[in-house]
Structure formats: C-alpha cells, structure tokens
Amino acid sequence: MFHHVKELQFNARVSKPDVRFAKLLLEQFGGPNGELKAAMQYFVQAFGCRKTAPDKYDMLMDIATEEFSHLEIVGATIQMLLTGVNGELKNAADESDLTKVLDGTAAKEDYIHEAMVNPHFFIVSGGTPTLTDSVGNPWSANYIMGMGDLTADLRLNIGAETSAKMVYENLMKFTDDIYVKESLRYLMTREVAHLQMFQAALDTIQPNFPPGILQSDPRYSNKYFNMSQGEDYKGPWNEGVSPLMGEEWKVIQDPIQHVKDTNGLLEEKSRGTDRSEKSVQTANKKLSAKRKDEVDKATAPKNGIISWSFYQNNEKPKVKENIPATR
C-alpha cells in the first residue's frame, strides 16, 4: 500500500522563475533516465523476488518509493520555476503580458521559441509538468529494463543510477539558482547512495557472475580480440587474469587469420582456464537445481492457498465455502 505525505522529502526551493530551466528539468521528470523511469523499474523488478528474496524485495520497494518522492521534488521544482508564467497562461479574459513576467521582450520571444519546440509543455498543459523529456518526447514503458534475474536486474539498476547521476550533474551547469542547485545536488547524491545499495545487494548473492544461470563457454571467455589497427594498449582487460573469473587473458593479435585457422572458431581450444565443457555442464545443472529449489520452496502454497501477504494478526486466510446459490 502507498500512503502519501503532503510535504516533500527534501524542501525544494527556487529563487526566481526560469522557464528555460523548467523545460530542461523535464528530462528528469519524464525522460529515459528520470525519476519516473527509476521508480517504475525498481517497482516492477520487485514483484519477481517477493517470495524468493524478500530482503531484496524490501530494498527495491523502498528505493522505488523514494524515487516517486524524487519525482515529486522534480515536479514541484518545475512548477515553482513557472511561477508567474502559470498565472499569465490562465489569464484568458485579458491580453496576457508575458513580457513583464519574463523580464523583457527578448525573454518573451525566447519563450515563444521554446513553446514552438515543445508546444505540449507550454500550450496544451498550461504550464504544468508533463510526462515528457525536455524536447517533448512522451514517457514510455520502453525505458523500463528488467530480466527477472536479480544478478542481472541489480546490474541494470547500477547503470540506471549512474545515468541519472550524470544527468543531474549536467543539469547543474545550466542554472545559477543556488536553491535549485541545492535540490539537484541532493537528488544527485541519492543516486550515488542507491548505486551503492544495489552493489551491496548484488554482493550478497553468490554466485552472481555471470548473470543468470548458464556458465560461459571456456573456449571464448578469456579471449581478447585485437580488432583495431594502430597503437595497442595493455591493461587489466587484456593482460593478467580476468577480474571476476580469474582466467588468464589470451590476446588474439590477428583475428582474421585466427578465425581462418580455427574454422570460424569452431575448433577453438580452451587456453588459460581450468574450466572444461564437462565442468561447465556440471555447474549449469547444479546452479539450475539450486535456483529452482529456492523458487519452489519460496512460492509453495501454504495450507493450499497462495497468498501475497501475511498480516500482523497472523490470521490464516479463510476459504469461502462453495455454497450453491438460492433463488
């Protein structure tokens, strides 16, 4: 259940109206890296682990709900940045004097130009936040990413928080309002906090690499193909051992010749790894059985009833008797 508290999580403020920045800030209201995207992504992901990983469910729902709070902060800030303009747009009886509100004729012309770029925000919505990005593209569920596997979803969320953090960082360059920057810095900081939460949660799942269940093919998992001409660089991505699997990197200096020599990689040999096809198949079966057992145990009906929640009074759900209807 959701319970709305009318005060904002963070006391957002602005020093003066700023139509242009209000439009830019829409990016975090209805954009692909915005707060609604994050809230819905974590909210949807949480359903899949309600029974199998209730601790991760709790975390995802808490962060999703906080993201809705951040959406409220962004929306409130946009509304405050449109102070004055909002009223003038409602002034239908008399000629609206946007020139005074926007500090001069040039500012009014800029406003008209912005309205032409994103007419829905300024004309159709009447000066309130819209679920679009900064250029008017409507919010889409296509922004939501989830694989139904926690090791994959948590990595997707780390990426989402990274992108959102960078958007706030860039937005701060386009406003001189110290109060707006204060809110943006708070929101940016919470992205950093959430990123760490997702990473910490990922670390509690073992094994968590590779994502999913099936292991990688040992013939190809540690090969580095030198696919570009020019100066070559060395680093932990192509020398030493791989950071997560501990396999020795093998550099293929001439990919074209190597592909020919191995019959299109079909005759590739495992080198630099202790894994074999037999060990991979054994690991696949073992982890598959483990994950299946976890899901089956967590989702098994109790007393013949599948229930999502169990309330504090611990009352068992009552089964309605199948009583024939009477006329």
NORMO-V697954 format. One line per field, one symbol per residue. ss: DSSP state (H for helix, E for strand, L for the rest). A space follows every 10 residues. Layout:
ss = ???
This chain:
ss = LLLLLLLLLL LLLLLLLLHH HHHHHLHHHH LLLLHHHHHH HHHHHHHLLL LLLHHHHHHH HHHHHHHHHH HHHHHHHHHH HLLLHHHHHH LLLLLLLHHH HLLLHHHHHH HHHHHHHLHH HHHHLLLLLL LELLLLLELL HHHLLLLLLH HHHHHHHHHH HHHHHHHHHH HHHHLLLHHH HHHHHHHHHH HHHHHHHHHH HHHLLLLLLL LLLLLLLLLL LLEEELLLLL LLLLLLLLLL ELLLLLLELE EELLHHHHHH HLLLLLLLLL LLLLLLHHHH HHHHHHHHHH HHHHHHHHHL LELLELLLLL LLLLLLLLLL LLLLLLL
